[in-house]
């Protein structure tokens, strides 16, 4: 059970990381086109 929770936690972390990266890229993209 603990293993499963650990795995889910890791997955959530990587998802959040990917989301943050996408957000940064989007920000750069918008800055480039709007700014």
Helices and strands as residue ranges (DSSP letters): H 2-34
